[in-house]
Amino acid sequence: MRMAGYVFIGGALGTMLRYLLSELVTLNISFPTGELIALTVVNLLGAHFLGLTARLPYFQTLWCKWLWAYGFAGGFTTMSAVTLFIDINGLSWEIFAMLFAGIASYAAGWHLGRRVQQKADAK
């Protein structure tokens, strides 16, 4: 039950941050462009953060993985919003670009975490 609590707290924090960032973007940019930009920014940041949690030593404890990787990153990113956007606006090159960039962002976070871990191990 404790691990489920960590996921709940992390998910709540990630969801609140996603909402705030989305509102900030859509205040200045009209629909649907603002929604697509907000969705892309959130998913790229979340993918990068998830890549970091996969490698950084701090996130290797079980409770940190449940709180930050599964809870926070899971609540912050939202693939369900991607599918809803596709359903409303159709599949476009922007969606493909966002998905590809998400994979690249995860890989960049993973490699950054690996470098940090290697430096920590060398000390």
PAKOLLO-241258 format. One record per atom (N, C-alpha, C): x, y, z; residue in three letters; atom name. Coordinates in steps of 0.2 Angstrom, whole numbers, plus 5000, padded with zeros to 4 digits. Layout:
+------+------+------+-----+----+
:   px :   py :   pz :  aa : at :
+------+------+------+-----+----+
:    X :    Y :    Z : ALA : CA :
...
+------+------+------+-----+----+
This chain:
+------+------+------+-----+----+
:   px :   py :   pz :  aa : at :
+------+------+------+-----+----+
: 5004 : 4994 : 5000 : MET :  N :
: 5000 : 5000 : 5000 : MET : CA :
: 5004 : 5006 : 5000 : MET :  C :
: 5010 : 5006 : 5003 : ARG :  N :
: 5015 : 5012 : 5003 : ARG : CA :
: 5017 : 5014 : 4996 : ARG :  C :
: 5018 : 5009 : 4992 : MET :  N :
: 5021 : 5010 : 4985 : MET : CA :
: 5015 : 5014 : 4981 : MET :  C :
: 5009 : 5011 : 4982 : ALA :  N :
: 5003 : 5014 : 4979 : ALA : CA :
: 5002 : 5021 : 4981 : ALA :  C :
: 5004 : 5023 : 4987 : GLY :  N :
: 5003 : 5030 : 4990 : GLY : CA :
: 5008 : 5034 : 4986 : GLY :  C :
: 5015 : 5031 : 4985 : TYR :  N :
: 5020 : 5035 : 4982 : TYR : CA :
: 5017 : 5037 : 4974 : TYR :  C :
: 5015 : 5032 : 4971 : VAL :  N :
: 5012 : 5033 : 4964 : VAL : CA :
: 5007 : 5038 : 4964 : VAL :  C :
: 5002 : 5038 : 4969 : PHE :  N :
: 4997 : 5043 : 4970 : PHE : CA :
: 4999 : 5050 : 4971 : PHE :  C :
: 5004 : 5051 : 4975 : ILE :  N :
: 5007 : 5057 : 4977 : ILE : CA :
: 5010 : 5060 : 4970 : ILE :  C :
: 5015 : 5056 : 4968 : GLY :  N :
: 5018 : 5058 : 4962 : GLY : CA :
: 5014 : 5059 : 4956 : GLY :  C :
: 5009 : 5055 : 4955 : GLY :  N :
: 5004 : 5056 : 4949 : GLY : CA :
: 5000 : 5063 : 4950 : GLY :  C :
: 4998 : 5064 : 4956 : ALA :  N :
: 4995 : 5070 : 4958 : ALA : CA :
: 4999 : 5076 : 4956 : ALA :  C :
: 5005 : 5076 : 4958 : LEU :  N :
: 5010 : 5082 : 4957 : LEU : CA :
: 5011 : 5082 : 4950 : LEU :  C :
: 5012 : 5077 : 4946 : GLY :  N :
: 5013 : 5077 : 4939 : GLY : CA :
: 5007 : 5080 : 4935 : GLY :  C :
: 5001 : 5078 : 4937 : THR :  N :
: 4995 : 5080 : 4934 : THR : CA :
: 4994 : 5088 : 4935 : THR :  C :
: 4996 : 5090 : 4941 : MET :  N :
: 4995 : 5097 : 4942 : MET : CA :
: 5000 : 5101 : 4938 : MET :  C :
: 5006 : 5099 : 4938 : LEU :  N :
: 5011 : 5103 : 4934 : LEU : CA :
: 5009 : 5103 : 4927 : LEU :  C :
: 5007 : 5097 : 4924 : ARG :  N :
: 5005 : 5097 : 4917 : ARG : CA :
: 4999 : 5101 : 4916 : ARG :  C :
: 4994 : 5102 : 4920 : TYR :  N :
: 4989 : 5106 : 4919 : TYR : CA :
: 4991 : 5114 : 4919 : TYR :  C :
: 4995 : 5115 : 4924 : LEU :  N :
: 4998 : 5122 : 4924 : LEU : CA :
: 5002 : 5124 : 4918 : LEU :  C :
: 5006 : 5120 : 4916 : LEU :  N :
: 5010 : 5121 : 4909 : LEU : CA :
: 5005 : 5122 : 4903 : LEU :  C :
: 5000 : 5117 : 4903 : SER :  N :
: 4995 : 5118 : 4898 : SER : CA :
: 4991 : 5124 : 4898 : SER :  C :
: 4989 : 5126 : 4903 : GLU :  N :
: 4985 : 5132 : 4904 : GLU : CA :
: 4990 : 5138 : 4902 : GLU :  C :
: 4996 : 5138 : 4904 : LEU :  N :
: 5001 : 5144 : 4903 : LEU : CA :
: 5002 : 5144 : 4895 : LEU :  C :
: 5002 : 5139 : 4892 : VAL :  N :
: 5003 : 5139 : 4884 : VAL : CA :
: 4997 : 5141 : 4881 : VAL :  C :
: 4991 : 5138 : 4883 : THR :  N :
: 4985 : 5140 : 4879 : THR : CA :
: 4982 : 5147 : 4881 : THR :  C :
: 4985 : 5150 : 4886 : LEU :  N :
: 4983 : 5157 : 4887 : LEU : CA :
: 4985 : 5162 : 4881 : LEU :  C :
: 4990 : 5160 : 4878 : ASN :  N :
: 4993 : 5164 : 4873 : ASN : CA :
: 4992 : 5162 : 4866 : ASN :  C :
: 4991 : 5155 : 4865 : ILE :  N :
: 4990 : 5152 : 4858 : ILE : CA :
: 4983 : 5149 : 4858 : ILE :  C :
: 4980 : 5150 : 4852 : SER :  N :
: 4973 : 5148 : 4852 : SER : CA :
: 4973 : 5140 : 4850 : SER :  C :
: 4967 : 5137 : 4851 : PHE :  N :
: 4966 : 5130 : 4849 : PHE : CA :
: 4966 : 5129 : 4842 : PHE :  C :
: 4968 : 5124 : 4839 : PRO :  N :
: 4971 : 5118 : 4842 : PRO : CA :
: 4979 : 5119 : 4842 : PRO :  C :
: 4982 : 5124 : 4840 : THR :  N :
: 4989 : 5125 : 4840 : THR : CA :
: 4992 : 5125 : 4847 : THR :  C :
: 4988 : 5129 : 4851 : GLY :  N :
: 4991 : 5129 : 4858 : GLY : CA :
: 4990 : 5122 : 4862 : GLY :  C :
: 4985 : 5118 : 4860 : GLU :  N :
: 4985 : 5112 : 4863 : GLU : CA :
: 4990 : 5107 : 4861 : GLU :  C :
: 4992 : 5108 : 4854 : LEU :  N :
: 4997 : 5103 : 4852 : LEU : CA :
: 5004 : 5105 : 4854 : LEU :  C :
: 5005 : 5112 : 4855 : ILE :  N :
: 5011 : 5114 : 4858 : ILE : CA :
: 5012 : 5112 : 4865 : ILE :  C :
: 5007 : 5113 : 4869 : ALA :  N :
: 5007 : 5111 : 4876 : ALA : CA :
: 5008 : 5103 : 4877 : ALA :  C :
: 5004 : 5100 : 4873 : LEU :  N :
: 5005 : 5092 : 4873 : LEU : CA :
: 5012 : 5090 : 4871 : LEU :  C :
: 5015 : 5093 : 4866 : THR :  N :
: 5022 : 5091 : 4864 : THR : CA :
: 5027 : 5093 : 4870 : THR :  C :
: 5026 : 5099 : 4872 : VAL :  N :
: 5031 : 5101 : 4877 : VAL : CA :
: 5031 : 5097 : 4883 : VAL :  C :
: 5025 : 5095 : 4886 : VAL :  N :
: 5024 : 5091 : 4892 : VAL : CA :
: 5026 : 5084 : 4890 : VAL :  C :
: 5025 : 5081 : 4885 : ASN :  N :
: 5027 : 5074 : 4883 : ASN : CA :
: 5035 : 5074 : 4882 : ASN :  C :
: 5038 : 5079 : 4879 : LEU :  N :
: 5045 : 5079 : 4878 : LEU : CA :
: 5049 : 5080 : 4885 : LEU :  C :
: 5046 : 5085 : 4889 : LEU :  N :
: 5049 : 5085 : 4896 : LEU : CA :
: 5048 : 5079 : 4900 : LEU :  C :
: 5042 : 5076 : 4900 : GLY :  N :
: 5041 : 5070 : 4903 : GLY : CA :
: 5045 : 5064 : 4901 : GLY :  C :
: 5046 : 5063 : 4894 : ALA :  N :
: 5050 : 5058 : 4892 : ALA : CA :
: 5058 : 5059 : 4894 : ALA :  C :
: 5060 : 5065 : 4894 : HIS :  N :
: 5067 : 5066 : 4896 : HIS : CA :
: 5068 : 5065 : 4903 : HIS :  C :
: 5063 : 5067 : 4907 : PHE :  N :
: 5063 : 5066 : 4914 : PHE : CA :
: 5063 : 5058 : 4916 : PHE :  C :
: 5059 : 5054 : 4912 : LEU :  N :
: 5058 : 5047 : 4913 : LEU : CA :
: 5065 : 5044 : 4911 : LEU :  C :
: 5068 : 5046 : 4906 : GLY :  N :
: 5075 : 5044 : 4904 : GLY : CA :
: 5080 : 5045 : 4910 : GLY :  C :
: 5080 : 5051 : 4913 : LEU :  N :
: 5084 : 5052 : 4918 : LEU : CA :
: 5083 : 5047 : 4924 : LEU :  C :
: 5076 : 5046 : 4926 : THR :  N :
: 5075 : 5042 : 4931 : THR : CA :
: 5077 : 5035 : 4930 : THR :  C :
: 5078 : 5033 : 4924 : ALA :  N :
: 5080 : 5026 : 4922 : ALA : CA :
: 5087 : 5025 : 4924 : ALA :  C :
: 5091 : 5030 : 4924 : ARG :  N :
: 5098 : 5029 : 4925 : ARG : CA :
: 5102 : 5033 : 4931 : ARG :  C :
: 5099 : 5038 : 4933 : LEU :  N :
: 5102 : 5042 : 4939 : LEU : CA :
: 5102 : 5038 : 4945 : LEU :  C :
: 5107 : 5038 : 4949 : PRO :  N :
: 5107 : 5034 : 4955 : PRO : CA :
: 5102 : 5035 : 4960 : PRO :  C :
: 5100 : 5042 : 4961 : TYR :  N :
: 5095 : 5044 : 4966 : TYR : CA :
: 5089 : 5040 : 4965 : TYR :  C :
: 5087 : 5039 : 4958 : PHE :  N :
: 5080 : 5036 : 4957 : PHE : CA :
: 5080 : 5028 : 4957 : PHE :  C :
: 5086 : 5025 : 4959 : GLN :  N :
: 5086 : 5018 : 4959 : GLN : CA :
: 5083 : 5015 : 4965 : GLN :  C :
: 5082 : 5018 : 4970 : THR :  N :
: 5078 : 5015 : 4976 : THR : CA :
: 5071 : 5014 : 4974 : THR :  C :
: 5068 : 5009 : 4976 : LEU :  N :
: 5061 : 5007 : 4974 : LEU : CA :
: 5056 : 5013 : 4975 : LEU :  C :
: 5056 : 5016 : 4981 : TRP :  N :
: 5051 : 5021 : 4983 : TRP : CA :
: 5052 : 5027 : 4978 : TRP :  C :
: 5058 : 5029 : 4976 : CYS :  N :
: 5060 : 5034 : 4971 : CYS : CA :
: 5057 : 5033 : 4964 : CYS :  C :
: 5058 : 5026 : 4962 : LYS :  N :
: 5055 : 5024 : 4956 : LYS : CA :
: 5047 : 5025 : 4956 : LYS :  C :
: 5044 : 5022 : 4961 : TRP :  N :
: 5037 : 5023 : 4961 : TRP : CA :
: 5035 : 5030 : 4962 : TRP :  C :
: 5038 : 5034 : 4965 : LEU :  N :
: 5036 : 5041 : 4966 : LEU : CA :
: 5037 : 5045 : 4960 : LEU :  C :
: 5043 : 5045 : 4957 : TRP :  N :
: 5045 : 5049 : 4952 : TRP : CA :
: 5044 : 5046 : 4945 : TRP :  C :
: 5046 : 5040 : 4944 : ALA :  N :
: 5045 : 5037 : 4937 : ALA : CA :
: 5038 : 5035 : 4936 : ALA :  C :
: 5035 : 5031 : 4940 : TYR :  N :
: 5029 : 5029 : 4939 : TYR : CA :
: 5023 : 5034 : 4940 : TYR :  C :
: 5024 : 5037 : 4946 : GLY :  N :
: 5019 : 5042 : 4948 : GLY : CA :
: 5019 : 5049 : 4944 : GLY :  C :
: 5025 : 5052 : 4946 : PHE :  N :
: 5026 : 5059 : 4943 : PHE : CA :
: 5026 : 5059 : 4935 : PHE :  C :
: 5031 : 5055 : 4932 : ALA :  N :
: 5031 : 5055 : 4925 : ALA : CA :
: 5025 : 5053 : 4922 : ALA :  C :
: 5022 : 5048 : 4925 : GLY :  N :
: 5016 : 5045 : 4922 : GLY : CA :
: 5010 : 5050 : 4922 : GLY :  C :
: 5009 : 5054 : 4928 : GLY :  N :
: 5004 : 5059 : 4928 : GLY : CA :
: 5006 : 5065 : 4924 : GLY :  C :
: 5012 : 5066 : 4923 : PHE :  N :
: 5014 : 5072 : 4919 : PHE : CA :
: 5013 : 5071 : 4912 : PHE :  C :
: 5016 : 5066 : 4909 : THR :  N :
: 5015 : 5064 : 4902 : THR : CA :
: 5008 : 5061 : 4901 : THR :  C :
: 5005 : 5062 : 4895 : THR :  N :
: 4999 : 5059 : 4894 : THR : CA :
: 4998 : 5057 : 4887 : THR :  C :
: 4999 : 5051 : 4886 : MET :  N :
: 4997 : 5048 : 4879 : MET : CA :
: 4990 : 5047 : 4878 : MET :  C :
: 4986 : 5047 : 4883 : SER :  N :
: 4979 : 5048 : 4881 : SER : CA :
: 4977 : 5054 : 4878 : SER :  C :
: 4980 : 5060 : 4880 : ALA :  N :
: 4979 : 5066 : 4876 : ALA : CA :
: 4981 : 5066 : 4869 : ALA :  C :
: 4986 : 5062 : 4868 : VAL :  N :
: 4989 : 5061 : 4861 : VAL : CA :
: 4983 : 5058 : 4857 : VAL :  C :
: 4981 : 5052 : 4859 : THR :  N :
: 4976 : 5049 : 4856 : THR : CA :
: 4969 : 5053 : 4855 : THR :  C :
: 4967 : 5057 : 4860 : LEU :  N :
: 4962 : 5061 : 4859 : LEU : CA :
: 4963 : 5067 : 4854 : LEU :  C :
: 4969 : 5069 : 4854 : PHE :  N :
: 4971 : 5074 : 4849 : PHE : CA :
: 4970 : 5071 : 4842 : PHE :  C :
: 4973 : 5065 : 4841 : ILE :  N :
: 4972 : 5062 : 4835 : ILE : CA :
: 4965 : 5061 : 4833 : ILE :  C :
: 4961 : 5059 : 4837 : ASP :  N :
: 4954 : 5057 : 4836 : ASP : CA :
: 4950 : 5064 : 4834 : ASP :  C :
: 4952 : 5069 : 4837 : ILE :  N :
: 4948 : 5075 : 4835 : ILE : CA :
: 4951 : 5078 : 4829 : ILE :  C :
: 4958 : 5079 : 4828 : ASN :  N :
: 4961 : 5082 : 4823 : ASN : CA :
: 4964 : 5078 : 4817 : ASN :  C :
: 4964 : 5071 : 4818 : GLY :  N :
: 4966 : 5067 : 4813 : GLY : CA :
: 4974 : 5066 : 4814 : GLY :  C :
: 4977 : 5061 : 4811 : LEU :  N :
: 4984 : 5059 : 4812 : LEU : CA :
: 4987 : 5064 : 4807 : LEU :  C :
: 4993 : 5067 : 4810 : SER :  N :
: 4996 : 5072 : 4805 : SER : CA :
: 5004 : 5071 : 4806 : SER :  C :
: 5008 : 5075 : 4802 : TRP :  N :
: 5015 : 5074 : 4803 : TRP : CA :
: 5017 : 5077 : 4810 : TRP :  C :
: 5013 : 5082 : 4813 : GLU :  N :
: 5015 : 5085 : 4819 : GLU : CA :
: 5015 : 5079 : 4825 : GLU :  C :
: 5010 : 5075 : 4824 : ILE :  N :
: 5010 : 5069 : 4829 : ILE : CA :
: 5016 : 5065 : 4828 : ILE :  C :
: 5017 : 5063 : 4822 : PHE :  N :
: 5023 : 5058 : 4821 : PHE : CA :
: 5029 : 5062 : 4823 : PHE :  C :
: 5030 : 5068 : 4822 : ALA :  N :
: 5036 : 5072 : 4824 : ALA : CA :
: 5036 : 5072 : 4832 : ALA :  C :
: 5031 : 5073 : 4835 : MET :  N :
: 5031 : 5073 : 4843 : MET : CA :
: 5032 : 5066 : 4845 : MET :  C :
: 5030 : 5061 : 4843 : LEU :  N :
: 5031 : 5054 : 4845 : LEU : CA :
: 5039 : 5052 : 4844 : LEU :  C :
: 5041 : 5054 : 4838 : PHE :  N :
: 5049 : 5053 : 4837 : PHE : CA :
: 5053 : 5057 : 4842 : PHE :  C :
: 5051 : 5063 : 4843 : ALA :  N :
: 5055 : 5068 : 4847 : ALA : CA :
: 5054 : 5065 : 4854 : ALA :  C :
: 5049 : 5062 : 4856 : GLY :  N :
: 5048 : 5059 : 4863 : GLY : CA :
: 5053 : 5054 : 4864 : GLY :  C :
: 5054 : 5049 : 4859 : ILE :  N :
: 5059 : 5044 : 4860 : ILE : CA :
: 5066 : 5047 : 4860 : ILE :  C :
: 5067 : 5052 : 4856 : ALA :  N :
: 5074 : 5055 : 4856 : ALA : CA :
: 5075 : 5058 : 4863 : ALA :  C :
: 5070 : 5061 : 4866 : SER :  N :
: 5070 : 5065 : 4872 : SER : CA :
: 5072 : 5060 : 4878 : SER :  C :
: 5068 : 5054 : 4877 : TYR :  N :
: 5069 : 5049 : 4882 : TYR : CA :
: 5077 : 5047 : 4882 : TYR :  C :
: 5079 : 5045 : 4876 : ALA :  N :
: 5086 : 5043 : 4875 : ALA : CA :
: 5091 : 5048 : 4877 : ALA :  C :
: 5090 : 5055 : 4876 : ALA :  N :
: 5094 : 5060 : 4878 : ALA : CA :
: 5094 : 5060 : 4886 : ALA :  C :
: 5089 : 5059 : 4889 : GLY :  N :
: 5089 : 5059 : 4897 : GLY : CA :
: 5092 : 5053 : 4899 : GLY :  C :
: 5091 : 5047 : 4896 : TRP :  N :
: 5094 : 5041 : 4898 : TRP : CA :
: 5102 : 5041 : 4898 : TRP :  C :
: 5104 : 5044 : 4892 : HIS :  N :
: 5112 : 5045 : 4891 : HIS : CA :
: 5114 : 5050 : 4896 : HIS :  C :
: 5111 : 5055 : 4897 : LEU :  N :
: 5113 : 5060 : 4902 : LEU : CA :
: 5113 : 5057 : 4909 : LEU :  C :
: 5108 : 5053 : 4911 : GLY :  N :
: 5109 : 5050 : 4917 : GLY : CA :
: 5114 : 5045 : 4918 : GLY :  C :
: 5116 : 5041 : 4912 : ARG :  N :
: 5121 : 5037 : 4912 : ARG : CA :
: 5128 : 5040 : 4913 : ARG :  C :
: 5129 : 5046 : 4910 : ARG :  N :
: 5135 : 5050 : 4911 : ARG : CA :
: 5136 : 5052 : 4918 : ARG :  C :
: 5130 : 5054 : 4921 : VAL :  N :
: 5131 : 5057 : 4928 : VAL : CA :
: 5132 : 5051 : 4933 : VAL :  C :
: 5129 : 5045 : 4931 : GLN :  N :
: 5131 : 5039 : 4935 : GLN : CA :
: 5138 : 5037 : 4934 : GLN :  C :
: 5141 : 5037 : 4928 : GLN :  N :
: 5148 : 5035 : 4927 : GLN : CA :
: 5152 : 5040 : 4931 : GLN :  C :
: 5151 : 5047 : 4931 : LYS :  N :
: 5155 : 5051 : 4935 : LYS : CA :
: 5155 : 5050 : 4942 : LYS :  C :
: 5149 : 5048 : 4945 : ALA :  N :
: 5148 : 5047 : 4952 : ALA : CA :
: 5152 : 5040 : 4954 : ALA :  C :
: 5152 : 5035 : 4949 : ASP :  N :
: 5155 : 5029 : 4950 : ASP : CA :
: 5163 : 5030 : 4950 : ASP :  C :
: 5165 : 5035 : 4946 : ALA :  N :
: 5173 : 5036 : 4946 : ALA : CA :
: 5176 : 5039 : 4952 : ALA :  C :
: 5171 : 5043 : 4956 : LYS :  N :
: 5174 : 5046 : 4962 : LYS : CA :
: 5175 : 5042 : 4967 : LYS :  C :
+------+------+------+-----+----+
